[in-house]
Amino acid sequence: MSPAALRLGELSIEGWSRAGEETWFRVHPPGLGFDAGRGAAALVGARDLFLTHGHLDHALGVPWLLSQRKLQRAGATRVVCPRGVAADLRDFVAAAERLEGVEYVHEIVELAAGERVEVARDLAVEAFEVDHVVPGLGYHLVRRRHRLRPELRDLPGAAIARLRAEGRSVEEEHEEIWLSYTGDTGPGVFTSAPKLPDSRVLLIECTFLGERTRQRGDLYGHLHLDDLVAHADRLSRCEAIVLFHLSRRHAGGELERAVARLLPALAPRVHVLVPEPA
Ligand SMILES: [Zn+2]
């Protein structure tokens, strides 16, 4: 199996995700990692790694990535994680350092919902609360952009250029949620993350579909396709919706067909991300 790759406008997303196996994504710009999987070579170049929770299919790769980055002299790594995970993650990484007899060049940053870290000149990552069975966070990639002040929008270009030449400020800064990544979550995320509907690109897990697994999502803190159907109105403004974390019980094509049937209005914007056969 090789990682799946998607290009959505200026964003490129590479990743691998199957429930219980491993989940990781690399997102350019700015080249950050969301979750570590079991240690993916594609993440070794990432300076910033955002961990959603401690389940090993998402977190096991953290010490391996720090080790690889040390070997390759890749520079300092910042690992951002939910506050409730940080102490155990520090112990986990410290044990790996003792096993290897080296010190990794890294920093572990704890976040709570609503807090953010800067990842590039015009990009920040803001955490939001998710609905999983262990402490977890999802992340918004927030882009700051400049746009013409609304009161100037009807002016001809020459008039705006004149104002600019006079040293007047013609632009204002605004923020958009360029991408959101839920990690593992149940349907509580639709209330715990009120900005989710504003995401231009939404990476949202969808582990189960069909009647037989209807109750499993609630049990394990995961989403069933029916949850997405129930909240479809909240997803109507997203330009792209990437579904990941599909259970091994289901083939990617099965989910695609179910999306076409149950979410016809959204289906053209939905991408089912499952690893491709190599
Ligand atoms: Zn999990």
py3Dmol code that shows the C-alpha trace and the ligand (Angstrom):
import py3Dmol

protein = """\
ATOM      1  CA  MET A   1       0.000   0.000   0.000  1.00  0.00           C
ATOM      2  CA  SER A   2       1.239   3.461  -0.772  1.00  0.00           C
ATOM      3  CA  PRO A   3       0.032   6.706   0.767  1.00  0.00           C
ATOM      4  CA  ALA A   4      -2.850   8.538  -0.849  1.00  0.00           C
ATOM      5  CA  ALA A   5      -2.209  12.013  -2.223  1.00  0.00           C
ATOM      6  CA  LEU A   6      -4.646  14.811  -2.900  1.00  0.00           C
ATOM      7  CA  ARG A   7      -4.243  18.281  -4.289  1.00  0.00           C
ATOM      8  CA  LEU A   8      -6.959  20.754  -3.295  1.00  0.00           C
ATOM      9  CA  GLY A   9      -6.216  24.213  -4.651  1.00  0.00           C
ATOM     10  CA  GLU A  10      -2.915  25.333  -3.148  1.00  0.00           C
ATOM     11  CA  LEU A  11      -3.007  22.590  -0.533  1.00  0.00           C
ATOM     12  CA  SER A  12      -1.416  19.230  -1.033  1.00  0.00           C
ATOM     13  CA  ILE A  13      -2.283  16.438   1.325  1.00  0.00           C
ATOM     14  CA  GLU A  14      -0.494  13.133   1.579  1.00  0.00           C
ATOM     15  CA  GLY A  15      -1.585  10.523   4.030  1.00  0.00           C
ATOM     16  CA  TRP A  16      -2.370   7.027   5.120  1.00  0.00           C
ATOM     17  CA  SER A  17      -5.337   6.102   7.216  1.00  0.00           C
ATOM     18  CA  ARG A  18      -7.136   2.921   8.160  1.00  0.00           C
ATOM     19  CA  ALA A  19      -8.905   2.427  11.498  1.00  0.00           C
ATOM     20  CA  GLY A  20      -6.744   0.478  13.918  1.00  0.00           C
ATOM     21  CA  GLU A  21      -3.775   0.305  11.532  1.00  0.00           C
ATOM     22  CA  GLU A  22      -2.343   3.764  11.351  1.00  0.00           C
ATOM     23  CA  THR A  23      -3.251   7.337  10.555  1.00  0.00           C
ATOM     24  CA  TRP A  24      -0.999  10.207   9.527  1.00  0.00           C
ATOM     25  CA  PHE A  25      -1.142  13.174   7.171  1.00  0.00           C
ATOM     26  CA  ARG A  26       1.346  15.645   5.784  1.00  0.00           C
ATOM     27  CA  VAL A  27      -0.061  18.974   4.665  1.00  0.00           C
ATOM     28  CA  HIS A  28       1.727  21.522   2.432  1.00  0.00           C
ATOM     29  CA  PRO A  29       1.862  24.385   3.027  1.00  0.00           C
ATOM     30  CA  PRO A  30       3.344  24.611   5.585  1.00  0.00           C
ATOM     31  CA  GLY A  31       4.610  21.008   5.516  1.00  0.00           C
ATOM     32  CA  LEU A  32       3.323  20.015   8.932  1.00  0.00           C
ATOM     33  CA  GLY A  33       2.291  16.574  10.112  1.00  0.00           C
ATOM     34  CA  PHE A  34      -1.061  15.627  11.576  1.00  0.00           C
ATOM     35  CA  ASP A  35      -0.556  12.474  13.647  1.00  0.00           C
ATOM     36  CA  ALA A  36       2.478  10.229  13.315  1.00  0.00           C
ATOM     37  CA  GLY A  37       1.009   6.847  12.437  1.00  0.00           C
ATOM     38  CA  ARG A  38       3.486   4.126  13.229  1.00  0.00           C
ATOM     39  CA  GLY A  39       6.260   6.303  11.799  1.00  0.00           C
ATOM     40  CA  ALA A  40       5.934   7.425   8.197  1.00  0.00           C
ATOM     41  CA  ALA A  41       8.948   8.335   6.061  1.00  0.00           C
ATOM     42  CA  ALA A  42       6.898  11.145   4.491  1.00  0.00           C
ATOM     43  CA  LEU A  43       6.787  12.892   7.891  1.00  0.00           C
ATOM     44  CA  VAL A  44      10.528  12.958   8.568  1.00  0.00           C
ATOM     45  CA  GLY A  45      10.783  16.366   6.892  1.00  0.00           C
ATOM     46  CA  ALA A  46       8.066  17.887   9.089  1.00  0.00           C
ATOM     47  CA  ARG A  47       9.290  20.353  11.699  1.00  0.00           C
ATOM     48  CA  ASP A  48       5.867  20.569  13.344  1.00  0.00           C
ATOM     49  CA  LEU A  49       3.869  17.502  14.256  1.00  0.00           C
ATOM     50  CA  PHE A  50       0.358  17.791  15.674  1.00  0.00           C
ATOM     51  CA  LEU A  51      -0.809  14.761  17.599  1.00  0.00           C
ATOM     52  CA  THR A  52      -4.559  14.386  18.101  1.00  0.00           C
ATOM     53  CA  HIS A  53      -4.500  11.723  20.829  1.00  0.00           C
ATOM     54  CA  GLY A  54      -2.429   8.929  22.285  1.00  0.00           C
ATOM     55  CA  HIS A  55      -3.801   5.832  20.542  1.00  0.00           C
ATOM     56  CA  LEU A  56      -0.786   4.101  19.068  1.00  0.00           C
ATOM     57  CA  ASP A  57      -2.123   3.948  15.531  1.00  0.00           C
ATOM     58  CA  HIS A  58      -1.685   7.744  15.623  1.00  0.00           C
ATOM     59  CA  ALA A  59       1.147   8.217  18.145  1.00  0.00           C
ATOM     60  CA  LEU A  60       3.546   5.281  17.986  1.00  0.00           C
ATOM     61  CA  GLY A  61       5.612   6.968  15.293  1.00  0.00           C
ATOM     62  CA  VAL A  62       6.510  10.012  17.412  1.00  0.00           C
ATOM     63  CA  PRO A  63       9.789   8.642  18.871  1.00  0.00           C
ATOM     64  CA  TRP A  64      10.727   7.070  15.530  1.00  0.00           C
ATOM     65  CA  LEU A  65      10.273  10.405  13.759  1.00  0.00           C
ATOM     66  CA  LEU A  66      12.326  12.233  16.409  1.00  0.00           C
ATOM     67  CA  SER A  67      15.017   9.569  16.043  1.00  0.00           C
ATOM     68  CA  GLN A  68      15.061   9.866  12.250  1.00  0.00           C
ATOM     69  CA  ARG A  69      15.209  13.643  12.408  1.00  0.00           C
ATOM     70  CA  LYS A  70      18.149  13.394  14.825  1.00  0.00           C
ATOM     71  CA  LEU A  71      19.967  10.993  12.481  1.00  0.00           C
ATOM     72  CA  GLN A  72      19.354  13.235   9.504  1.00  0.00           C
ATOM     73  CA  ARG A  73      20.276  16.389  11.465  1.00  0.00           C
ATOM     74  CA  ALA A  74      16.925  17.772  10.384  1.00  0.00           C
ATOM     75  CA  GLY A  75      16.787  20.368  13.172  1.00  0.00           C
ATOM     76  CA  ALA A  76      14.450  20.834  16.101  1.00  0.00           C
ATOM     77  CA  THR A  77      11.017  19.231  16.064  1.00  0.00           C
ATOM     78  CA  ARG A  78       7.974  20.638  17.737  1.00  0.00           C
ATOM     79  CA  VAL A  79       5.427  18.050  18.815  1.00  0.00           C
ATOM     80  CA  VAL A  80       2.086  19.611  19.712  1.00  0.00           C
ATOM     81  CA  CYS A  81      -0.345  17.468  21.685  1.00  0.00           C
ATOM     82  CA  PRO A  82      -3.440  17.677  23.889  1.00  0.00           C
ATOM     83  CA  ARG A  83      -2.683  18.749  27.438  1.00  0.00           C
ATOM     84  CA  GLY A  84      -3.918  15.438  28.844  1.00  0.00           C
ATOM     85  CA  VAL A  85      -1.414  13.504  26.738  1.00  0.00           C
ATOM     86  CA  ALA A  86       1.763  15.530  27.298  1.00  0.00           C
ATOM     87  CA  ALA A  87       3.100  13.848  30.470  1.00  0.00           C
ATOM     88  CA  ASP A  88       2.826  10.347  29.026  1.00  0.00           C
ATOM     89  CA  LEU A  89       4.225  11.473  25.691  1.00  0.00           C
ATOM     90  CA  ARG A  90       7.245  12.997  27.463  1.00  0.00           C
ATOM     91  CA  ASP A  91       7.812   9.705  29.310  1.00  0.00           C
ATOM     92  CA  PHE A  92       7.398   7.742  26.068  1.00  0.00           C
ATOM     93  CA  VAL A  93       9.929   9.899  24.232  1.00  0.00           C
ATOM     94  CA  ALA A  94      12.340   9.918  27.206  1.00  0.00           C
ATOM     95  CA  ALA A  95      12.251   6.105  27.310  1.00  0.00           C
ATOM     96  CA  ALA A  96      13.090   5.999  23.599  1.00  0.00           C
ATOM     97  CA  GLU A  97      15.996   8.406  24.172  1.00  0.00           C
ATOM     98  CA  ARG A  98      17.344   6.116  26.925  1.00  0.00           C
ATOM     99  CA  LEU A  99      16.913   3.055  24.714  1.00  0.00           C
ATOM    100  CA  GLU A 100      18.857   4.741  21.934  1.00  0.00           C
ATOM    101  CA  GLY A 101      21.376   6.512  24.152  1.00  0.00           C
ATOM    102  CA  VAL A 102      20.719   9.846  22.432  1.00  0.00           C
ATOM    103  CA  GLU A 103      18.846  13.051  23.061  1.00  0.00           C
ATOM    104  CA  TYR A 104      16.373  14.143  20.423  1.00  0.00           C
ATOM    105  CA  VAL A 105      16.180  17.796  19.487  1.00  0.00           C
ATOM    106  CA  HIS A 106      12.563  18.452  20.279  1.00  0.00           C
ATOM    107  CA  GLU A 107       9.990  20.323  22.272  1.00  0.00           C
ATOM    108  CA  ILE A 108       6.609  19.019  23.385  1.00  0.00           C
ATOM    109  CA  VAL A 109       3.960  21.739  23.404  1.00  0.00           C
ATOM    110  CA  GLU A 110       0.656  21.162  25.216  1.00  0.00           C
ATOM    111  CA  LEU A 111      -2.486  22.720  23.852  1.00  0.00           C
ATOM    112  CA  ALA A 112      -6.057  23.038  25.049  1.00  0.00           C
ATOM    113  CA  ALA A 113      -9.077  23.687  22.857  1.00  0.00           C
ATOM    114  CA  GLY A 114      -9.085  27.274  21.581  1.00  0.00           C
ATOM    115  CA  GLU A 115      -5.303  27.708  21.924  1.00  0.00           C
ATOM    116  CA  ARG A 116      -3.081  28.099  18.895  1.00  0.00           C
ATOM    117  CA  VAL A 117       0.520  27.989  17.724  1.00  0.00           C
ATOM    118  CA  GLU A 118       2.067  29.835  14.797  1.00  0.00           C
ATOM    119  CA  VAL A 119       3.418  27.562  12.058  1.00  0.00           C
ATOM    120  CA  ALA A 120       4.351  30.035   9.303  1.00  0.00           C
ATOM    121  CA  ARG A 121       4.264  33.785   8.702  1.00  0.00           C
ATOM    122  CA  ASP A 122       0.588  33.726   7.754  1.00  0.00           C
ATOM    123  CA  LEU A 123      -0.503  30.367   9.203  1.00  0.00           C
ATOM    124  CA  ALA A 124      -1.466  29.200  12.664  1.00  0.00           C
ATOM    125  CA  VAL A 125      -2.935  25.996  14.032  1.00  0.00           C
ATOM    126  CA  GLU A 126      -5.797  26.246  16.520  1.00  0.00           C
ATOM    127  CA  ALA A 127      -6.970  23.293  18.577  1.00  0.00           C
ATOM    128  CA  PHE A 128     -10.586  22.245  18.999  1.00  0.00           C
ATOM    129  CA  GLU A 129     -12.283  19.723  21.215  1.00  0.00           C
ATOM    130  CA  VAL A 130     -13.227  16.330  19.799  1.00  0.00           C
ATOM    131  CA  ASP A 131     -15.352  13.460  21.065  1.00  0.00           C
ATOM    132  CA  HIS A 132     -13.133  10.417  21.532  1.00  0.00           C
ATOM    133  CA  VAL A 133     -12.592   7.809  24.247  1.00  0.00           C
ATOM    134  CA  VAL A 134      -9.239   9.272  25.383  1.00  0.00           C
ATOM    135  CA  PRO A 135      -8.142  12.936  25.663  1.00  0.00           C
ATOM    136  CA  GLY A 136      -7.987  14.367  22.173  1.00  0.00           C
ATOM    137  CA  LEU A 137      -7.941  17.501  20.043  1.00  0.00           C
ATOM    138  CA  GLY A 138      -8.591  18.314  16.433  1.00  0.00           C
ATOM    139  CA  TYR A 139      -6.806  21.126  14.629  1.00  0.00           C
ATOM    140  CA  HIS A 140      -7.765  24.039  12.393  1.00  0.00           C
ATOM    141  CA  LEU A 141      -5.142  25.366   9.991  1.00  0.00           C
ATOM    142  CA  VAL A 142      -5.884  29.101  10.048  1.00  0.00           C
ATOM    143  CA  ARG A 143      -4.676  31.336   7.239  1.00  0.00           C
ATOM    144  CA  ARG A 144      -4.380  35.095   7.629  1.00  0.00           C
ATOM    145  CA  ARG A 145      -5.042  36.940   4.424  1.00  0.00           C
ATOM    146  CA  HIS A 146      -5.297  40.542   3.345  1.00  0.00           C
ATOM    147  CA  ARG A 147      -8.275  41.838   1.469  1.00  0.00           C
ATOM    148  CA  LEU A 148      -9.472  45.197   0.281  1.00  0.00           C
ATOM    149  CA  ARG A 149     -11.415  47.116   2.907  1.00  0.00           C
ATOM    150  CA  PRO A 150     -15.134  46.593   2.193  1.00  0.00           C
ATOM    151  CA  GLU A 151     -15.836  50.321   1.873  1.00  0.00           C
ATOM    152  CA  LEU A 152     -13.327  50.531  -1.012  1.00  0.00           C
ATOM    153  CA  ARG A 153     -14.607  47.593  -3.019  1.00  0.00           C
ATOM    154  CA  ASP A 154     -16.535  49.668  -5.562  1.00  0.00           C
ATOM    155  CA  LEU A 155     -13.693  52.118  -6.255  1.00  0.00           C
ATOM    156  CA  PRO A 156     -11.780  51.868  -9.543  1.00  0.00           C
ATOM    157  CA  GLY A 157      -8.240  50.490  -9.361  1.00  0.00           C
ATOM    158  CA  ALA A 158      -6.669  53.891 -10.045  1.00  0.00           C
ATOM    159  CA  ALA A 159      -8.427  55.439  -7.037  1.00  0.00           C
ATOM    160  CA  ILE A 160      -7.231  52.633  -4.814  1.00  0.00           C
ATOM    161  CA  ALA A 161      -3.693  53.028  -6.135  1.00  0.00           C
ATOM    162  CA  ARG A 162      -3.897  56.749  -5.305  1.00  0.00           C
ATOM    163  CA  LEU A 163      -5.010  56.032  -1.744  1.00  0.00           C
ATOM    164  CA  ARG A 164      -2.174  53.543  -1.417  1.00  0.00           C
ATOM    165  CA  ALA A 165       0.321  56.102  -2.744  1.00  0.00           C
ATOM    166  CA  GLU A 166      -0.962  58.560  -0.138  1.00  0.00           C
ATOM    167  CA  GLY A 167      -0.020  56.033   2.494  1.00  0.00           C
ATOM    168  CA  ARG A 168      -3.626  55.199   3.400  1.00  0.00           C
ATOM    169  CA  SER A 169      -4.375  51.663   4.492  1.00  0.00           C
ATOM    170  CA  VAL A 170      -6.565  50.037   1.834  1.00  0.00           C
ATOM    171  CA  GLU A 171      -6.461  46.459   3.123  1.00  0.00           C
ATOM    172  CA  GLU A 172      -7.639  44.640   6.198  1.00  0.00           C
ATOM    173  CA  GLU A 173      -6.524  41.338   7.609  1.00  0.00           C
ATOM    174  CA  HIS A 174      -8.976  38.500   7.896  1.00  0.00           C
ATOM    175  CA  GLU A 175      -8.664  34.888   8.856  1.00  0.00           C
ATOM    176  CA  GLU A 176     -10.020  31.820   7.189  1.00  0.00           C
ATOM    177  CA  ILE A 177     -10.011  28.212   8.257  1.00  0.00           C
ATOM    178  CA  TRP A 178      -8.113  26.722   5.387  1.00  0.00           C
ATOM    179  CA  LEU A 179      -8.260  23.162   6.610  1.00  0.00           C
ATOM    180  CA  SER A 180      -9.521  21.275   9.641  1.00  0.00           C
ATOM    181  CA  TYR A 181      -8.399  17.843  10.772  1.00  0.00           C
ATOM    182  CA  THR A 182     -10.543  16.001  13.295  1.00  0.00           C
ATOM    183  CA  GLY A 183      -8.371  13.002  14.145  1.00  0.00           C
ATOM    184  CA  ASP A 184     -10.590  10.360  15.767  1.00  0.00           C
ATOM    185  CA  THR A 185     -13.942  11.618  16.929  1.00  0.00           C
ATOM    186  CA  GLY A 186     -17.560  10.784  17.493  1.00  0.00           C
ATOM    187  CA  PRO A 187     -20.470  13.048  16.517  1.00  0.00           C
ATOM    188  CA  GLY A 188     -19.954  15.295  19.565  1.00  0.00           C
ATOM    189  CA  VAL A 189     -17.432  17.164  17.387  1.00  0.00           C
ATOM    190  CA  PHE A 190     -20.322  18.846  15.573  1.00  0.00           C
ATOM    191  CA  THR A 191     -21.096  20.714  18.781  1.00  0.00           C
ATOM    192  CA  SER A 192     -17.633  20.894  20.393  1.00  0.00           C
ATOM    193  CA  ALA A 193     -16.041  22.462  17.281  1.00  0.00           C
ATOM    194  CA  PRO A 194     -18.362  25.306  16.245  1.00  0.00           C
ATOM    195  CA  LYS A 195     -15.966  26.544  13.534  1.00  0.00           C
ATOM    196  CA  LEU A 196     -15.913  23.215  11.694  1.00  0.00           C
ATOM    197  CA  PRO A 197     -18.540  24.325   9.125  1.00  0.00           C
ATOM    198  CA  ASP A 198     -16.275  27.256   8.158  1.00  0.00           C
ATOM    199  CA  SER A 199     -13.443  24.958   7.013  1.00  0.00           C
ATOM    200  CA  ARG A 200     -12.634  25.264   3.328  1.00  0.00           C
ATOM    201  CA  VAL A 201     -11.116  21.786   3.415  1.00  0.00           C
ATOM    202  CA  LEU A 202     -12.378  19.388   6.050  1.00  0.00           C
ATOM    203  CA  LEU A 203     -10.549  16.173   6.878  1.00  0.00           C
ATOM    204  CA  ILE A 204     -13.096  14.300   8.926  1.00  0.00           C
ATOM    205  CA  GLU A 205     -13.006  10.695   9.979  1.00  0.00           C
ATOM    206  CA  CYS A 206     -15.661   8.255   8.816  1.00  0.00           C
ATOM    207  CA  THR A 207     -14.982   4.837  10.284  1.00  0.00           C
ATOM    208  CA  PHE A 208     -18.260   3.016   9.787  1.00  0.00           C
ATOM    209  CA  LEU A 209     -21.156   2.763   7.383  1.00  0.00           C
ATOM    210  CA  GLY A 210     -24.150   0.524   6.976  1.00  0.00           C
ATOM    211  CA  GLU A 211     -26.624  -0.980   9.384  1.00  0.00           C
ATOM    212  CA  ARG A 212     -24.420  -3.612  11.022  1.00  0.00           C
ATOM    213  CA  THR A 213     -21.945  -1.112  12.471  1.00  0.00           C
ATOM    214  CA  ARG A 214     -24.514   1.539  13.418  1.00  0.00           C
ATOM    215  CA  GLN A 215     -23.819   1.292  17.163  1.00  0.00           C
ATOM    216  CA  ARG A 216     -20.058   0.900  16.917  1.00  0.00           C
ATOM    217  CA  GLY A 217     -19.324   4.576  16.413  1.00  0.00           C
ATOM    218  CA  ASP A 218     -20.961   5.516  19.701  1.00  0.00           C
ATOM    219  CA  LEU A 219     -19.107   2.745  21.482  1.00  0.00           C
ATOM    220  CA  TYR A 220     -15.624   3.629  20.273  1.00  0.00           C
ATOM    221  CA  GLY A 221     -15.902   7.405  19.750  1.00  0.00           C
ATOM    222  CA  HIS A 222     -15.926   7.289  15.957  1.00  0.00           C
ATOM    223  CA  LEU A 223     -18.160   8.618  13.197  1.00  0.00           C
ATOM    224  CA  HIS A 224     -20.583   6.535  11.212  1.00  0.00           C
ATOM    225  CA  LEU A 225     -21.620   7.792   7.748  1.00  0.00           C
ATOM    226  CA  ASP A 226     -25.131   8.265   9.154  1.00  0.00           C
ATOM    227  CA  ASP A 227     -23.678  10.898  11.542  1.00  0.00           C
ATOM    228  CA  LEU A 228     -22.372  12.829   8.546  1.00  0.00           C
ATOM    229  CA  VAL A 229     -25.757  12.508   6.865  1.00  0.00           C
ATOM    230  CA  ALA A 230     -27.451  13.824  10.030  1.00  0.00           C
ATOM    231  CA  HIS A 231     -25.106  16.852  10.091  1.00  0.00           C
ATOM    232  CA  ALA A 232     -24.817  17.355   6.328  1.00  0.00           C
ATOM    233  CA  ASP A 233     -26.279  20.876   6.545  1.00  0.00           C
ATOM    234  CA  ARG A 234     -23.249  21.897   8.625  1.00  0.00           C
ATOM    235  CA  LEU A 235     -20.894  20.701   5.910  1.00  0.00           C
ATOM    236  CA  SER A 236     -22.572  22.539   3.039  1.00  0.00           C
ATOM    237  CA  ARG A 237     -20.046  25.408   2.932  1.00  0.00           C
ATOM    238  CA  CYS A 238     -16.932  23.202   2.881  1.00  0.00           C
ATOM    239  CA  GLU A 239     -15.265  23.210  -0.545  1.00  0.00           C
ATOM    240  CA  ALA A 240     -13.772  19.764  -0.027  1.00  0.00           C
ATOM    241  CA  ILE A 241     -14.486  17.027   2.483  1.00  0.00           C
ATOM    242  CA  VAL A 242     -11.908  14.290   2.885  1.00  0.00           C
ATOM    243  CA  LEU A 243     -13.079  11.137   4.621  1.00  0.00           C
ATOM    244  CA  PHE A 244     -10.447   8.990   6.318  1.00  0.00           C
ATOM    245  CA  HIS A 245     -10.055   6.321   9.040  1.00  0.00           C
ATOM    246  CA  LEU A 246     -12.315   3.828   7.290  1.00  0.00           C
ATOM    247  CA  SER A 247     -12.684   0.500   9.072  1.00  0.00           C
ATOM    248  CA  ARG A 248     -11.016  -2.511   7.489  1.00  0.00           C
ATOM    249  CA  ARG A 249     -14.497  -4.048   7.222  1.00  0.00           C
ATOM    250  CA  HIS A 250     -15.234  -1.660   4.349  1.00  0.00           C
ATOM    251  CA  ALA A 251     -13.623  -1.037   0.975  1.00  0.00           C
ATOM    252  CA  GLY A 252     -13.074   2.546  -0.166  1.00  0.00           C
ATOM    253  CA  GLY A 253     -15.437   2.009  -3.115  1.00  0.00           C
ATOM    254  CA  GLU A 254     -18.180   0.922  -0.736  1.00  0.00           C
ATOM    255  CA  LEU A 255     -17.927   4.230   1.124  1.00  0.00           C
ATOM    256  CA  GLU A 256     -17.853   6.178  -2.167  1.00  0.00           C
ATOM    257  CA  ARG A 257     -21.034   4.491  -3.339  1.00  0.00           C
ATOM    258  CA  ALA A 258     -22.757   5.094  -0.001  1.00  0.00           C
ATOM    259  CA  VAL A 259     -21.743   8.790  -0.089  1.00  0.00           C
ATOM    260  CA  ALA A 260     -23.200   9.151  -3.602  1.00  0.00           C
ATOM    261  CA  ARG A 261     -26.448   7.613  -2.405  1.00  0.00           C
ATOM    262  CA  LEU A 262     -26.831   9.218   1.028  1.00  0.00           C
ATOM    263  CA  LEU A 263     -25.099  12.578   0.543  1.00  0.00           C
ATOM    264  CA  PRO A 264     -25.904  13.411  -3.099  1.00  0.00           C
ATOM    265  CA  ALA A 265     -25.497  17.178  -2.683  1.00  0.00           C
ATOM    266  CA  LEU A 266     -22.068  16.858  -1.051  1.00  0.00           C
ATOM    267  CA  ALA A 267     -20.790  13.861  -2.996  1.00  0.00           C
ATOM    268  CA  PRO A 268     -18.994  15.848  -5.755  1.00  0.00           C
ATOM    269  CA  ARG A 269     -16.881  17.497  -3.053  1.00  0.00           C
ATOM    270  CA  VAL A 270     -16.195  14.342  -1.026  1.00  0.00           C
ATOM    271  CA  HIS A 271     -12.879  12.526  -1.349  1.00  0.00           C
ATOM    272  CA  VAL A 272     -12.548   9.113   0.204  1.00  0.00           C
ATOM    273  CA  LEU A 273      -8.980   8.753   1.336  1.00  0.00           C
ATOM    274  CA  VAL A 274      -7.876   5.179   1.751  1.00  0.00           C
ATOM    275  CA  PRO A 275      -4.404   3.845   0.970  1.00  0.00           C
ATOM    276  CA  GLU A 276      -4.001   2.801  -2.641  1.00  0.00           C
ATOM    277  CA  PRO A 277      -2.684  -0.627  -3.559  1.00  0.00           C
ATOM    278  CA  ALA A 278       0.996  -0.110  -4.453  1.00  0.00           C
TER     279      ALA A 278
END
"""
ligand_1 = """\
1
ZN
Zn -8.286 6.671 18.515
"""
view = py3Dmol.view(width=600, height=400)
view.addModel(protein, "pdb")
view.setStyle({"model": 0}, {"cartoon": {"style": "trace"}})
view.addModel(ligand_1, "xyz")
view.setStyle({"model": 1}, {"stick": {}})
view.zoomTo()
view.show()
